[in-house]
Amino acid sequence: MNSLTIKTDGHMEVNLFNRKEKYICSPKALPDMNVWKLIWGGKKQIIWSGEISIVCEETQLQANLKFDQRGSTNIFEGTIVNTTKPKVPLCKFEGECGKETFFKSKEKAEKELLIDVSKQEQVELKYPPREEHDSLSSMIIWEQVNLAIVEDDMYRADAEKRKVEDHQRHLRRNNLLPDPRFFKYDDASKLYLPIYKVDGQAAHPPTLPQSQFELKVAKPETPAPSSSSPTPESSTSPQPGTEQVQ
């Protein structure tokens, strides 16, 4: 099949220091993702699927979201409840991923537009030149795999992918993995905690500007991606990594 399924695992915590609020996304940080038309067939499409909850103990509010697919449209719906009365919705919301989100409260019969993401200002994604990437950059690590896919050589892409995976296994087996740059696993909390740096020096989160927020990602208990691709041996797509959020 010409598709890829990414199964996500592990919860996430987001701390807003200036508001003194902590939001916990569970049982996973993001919904699963289905990628259609991965190699051919037109424009690639990414569909979110599954359910997640976002809870804030300080406000006693919880948002429950369910993502699904209707034809070629990625839709979602959900409710916001008080954690003391989880079965009584305070409001409901629905919409299409990347477009309009509508909400409906108990006080009003008609739904209202909350936000239209498609009309928000888009930030252009720019990548540094190749010579500025170091050896740990995913663009460098997966370069040969990507080139093979572009050239429609799936067998070479699969072989290059295996080289990358075997090398990573060798590093892990021999304790040669490089020091973490963005997140470090904390045995006490069982979370990946961000590594903060201000002017190149390690910094405790409260010393950061108040506009900053802290992100914590739980260690997955199961392998993340499973896929299907034109080559029966394995998927030719690299596994997504985790980056620091500013």
Beta strands, then each sheet from edge to edge (+ up, - down):
strand 1: 3-6
strand 2: 12-16
strand 3: 21-26
strand 4: 32-36
strand 5: 45-56
strand 6: 61-70
strand 7: 73-82
strand 8: 85-96
strand 9: 100-105
strand 10: 112-116
strand 11: 183-186
strand 12: 191-194
strand 13: 197-198
strand 14: 201-202
strand 15: 213-218
strand 16: 225-228
sheet 1: 10+ 9- 8+ 7- 6+ 5- 4+ 1- 16+
sheet 2: 10+ 9- 8+ 7- 6+ 5- 3+ 2- 15+ 12- 11+
sheet 3: 13+ 14-
end
